[in-house]
């Protein structure tokens, strides 16, 4: 009863959509344009209906016709309209018009903004649920030379276009309100995007903050928040630290995924990657220019030591990005869920690089008890399509024996199932591995780093040890605690 009451109180404290729009409309300084393509004028409608919109809205438009849209914003190279480049063109174009047409001499205190969205709602056959790009470019100070910007991508889960349009309108209001009144709390701003929106109706799978007021915001941490807040199942970011849209990166690609803790990334990780990649790109159906490598970390891995340590996460991400890799954070503890996710975007070849110990876990029934079909259901999803496992050997510390697919120990009940997949070419050994580095384990390297011991530097790829030392990676929390206790 108490928890229900707390939820009711919390809900009551959330400003209504009308209250949000009215607060913006009654602010004499906030002034901007609305450009909405594909789902009507849903966001602008809320501002018009709440009253006082003449003080806020310079222009509201919908370049719905493609020829008109191209005439205004130009033609995209790929010919598509629901894309991030299209959204950014819209934001830049509309903001430029604001600056050209609104006199600063006459309105010295006006804070300009341009809000835009380009959206495709659910189709008639209901095969494609719909998605869209939404963004706002704005200023919080008239002396500000650069504009701040928030750009996000959404996927709709509702089965009616009308409902999706209504959700889009509410989201737009939440974004504009958050930009002006919650910009100093970007994490909370993320949560406020779902004010009056059920998470079952909308997925936010990418967001990027940029501009002077967000210079201290690390978009990789914002990605992590999307996962932690149950806004999406997986996020990706590139070597530059900016968040990427998984659908755009994975679409029709051959995917090689390497799962690990990367705490820190070691020579073994890089040998696993390089050797499996060499095999993968030699596969007959794999085209090099349509291939992507993903270094994937599960949320459960980030929680291995209890609650998620964001600094620890950033340390791992920084090292992987420095090596030029694309990183995915996912909620998929089981491999078959990861493969299912990839299959949403591609029908091409998928490769999973893993160590022997990971393969043993894959054949452990305890991970599939929640499935009505048990391990057979999971394996049907895992191995049904064009997938192959590239297996990196492991040296038994006690016997010195090198464990491969030929002598790996799986549960007796799983032996025949394992043989079926192995002898059907679903599991391939990496045979040209480096035997000199098989003794390296991330957990041992981390232990030495945190204990101030030596000898770990040569276990890491070139340049990584220097970066760890220079930035005190994996030890910053300890150093802070020691400083506080001193």
Secondary structure, DSSP 8 states (H G I E B T S, - for coil): -HHHHHHHHHHHTS--HHHHHHHHHT-TTEEEEEEEESS-SHHHHHHHHHS-GGGTEEEEE---SHHHHHHHH---TT--SSSHHHHHHHHHHHHHHHHHHS-TTT-TT-EEEEEEEEEEE--TTSSS-EEEEEEEEE-SSTT-SS-EEEEEEEEE--S-HHHHHHHHHHHHHHHHHHHHHSTT-HHHHHHHTTTT--TTTEEEEEEEEESGGGTT--HHHHHHHHHHTTS-SEEEE-TTS-EE-HHHHHTT-EEEEEE---TT--HHHHHHHHHHHHHHTTSTT--GGGEEEEEEEEHHHHTTTSS--HHHHHHHHHHHHHTT-EEEEES--SHHHHHHHHHTT--S-EEEEEEHHHHHHHT-GGGGTTSTTHHHHHHHHHHSSSEEEEEE-EE-TTT--EE-TTT----GGGHHHHHHHHTTT-EEE--S--GGGTT--HHHHHHHHHTT-SS-GGGS-TTHHHHHHHHTTTTHHHHHHHHHH-
